[in-house]
Amino acid sequence: MKILTPFLVVVVLAAIAFFGVEVLQLQLLFGVVIPYLCLALFVIGFIYRIVRWGRSAVPFRIPTTAGQEKSLPWIKANKLDNPSSKAGVFVRMLLEVLVFRSLFRNIKVEKHQDRLVFASAKWLWLGALAFHWSFLIILIRHLGLFMDPIAPFVQILQSGDSFLQIGLPALFITDVVVLTALSYLFLRRVVIPRIRYISLPADYLALLLLIAIVLSGILMRYGFKVDMLAVKEFALGLATFTPQVTEGIGAIFYVHLFLVSVLFAYFPLSKLMHAGGIFFSPTRNMANNNRAVRHVNPWNYPVKVHTYEEYEDDFREKMKKAGIPVDRSE
Ligand code: HEM
């Protein structure tokens, strides 16, 4: 059920857009109103969550320390896995965001003849990296739809991505990579029993929604071709806030756009927010200088303390009678 329900949700979403445009002719609703609304939800929701994370208390220094800490001069510190400066944290974060370094360090533990064996596990890292990078390239390529003329960096990306020159329209390498990576990430949660056990419907929903977006895009490019001139005119209208419904765009385009809109609206409510959250993770964004610098909890309030001297003043006579040594005799 936890796989079937999100699957049905995505199918129903696609069917709603198809029916709404093909039968009810609601191009304005699915092409203009819903995309703008969902984009607004995305921007407001994203900012709201970032601001809330930014304002939440971080009273303790809890950096991830996955290497030798900086200490005595003759002990070699691991500057990347245990950074002691802001510059070190910046480089660690950059590598985390760009190449998912901590995922690369992922290992698996298996039991072989009553012994625990640790082994390398790189497939998840590879699948995640392939998905995120191809997704980013596809998004940047899509910017071309909203530009006239198309900026050179988008053109370079478009021709680089289709340099294999297979078929007409030319096959984009990222289309193959993103679909393969998403299929792997999905199947991993279905096939491996332990991963299936800890997976939630929301995990499947995000992946299935992305797969549906990619499939509808691929269908549009290589299958039921849409009138790209009409799409371009329509997209430019959206980008310049002078939207108009252009005739002759197939329903598949609206299905694609509707699924993208749902993804955008869902983004701030979901675990997809890890895209922004990573920068706020205290274990990642803190330098480990705990021994060099005294960090005082900024939320500390003045506490009334009872010093040893005061304690002794209170109990001196009793302590003397019991033979307990005292600092001052009176
Ligand atoms: C999360 C956002 C999106 C994703 C992941 C996505 C994904 C894709 C993919 C994988 C394709 C296949 C061909 C290619 O790679 O270019 C595609 C095609 C297409 N997408 Fe998207 N898309 C997104 C947003 C949009 C938006 C917002 C629009 C329009 C306003 C759009 C319009 C199109 C069109 C017209 C095509 C066909 C392109 C062609 O025939 O060359 N997409 N999309």
Residues whose N, C-alpha, C, O or C-beta is under 5 A from the ligand:
A	BS01	HEM	I138 F172 D175 I213 V214 G217 I218 M220 R221 V231 A235 V260
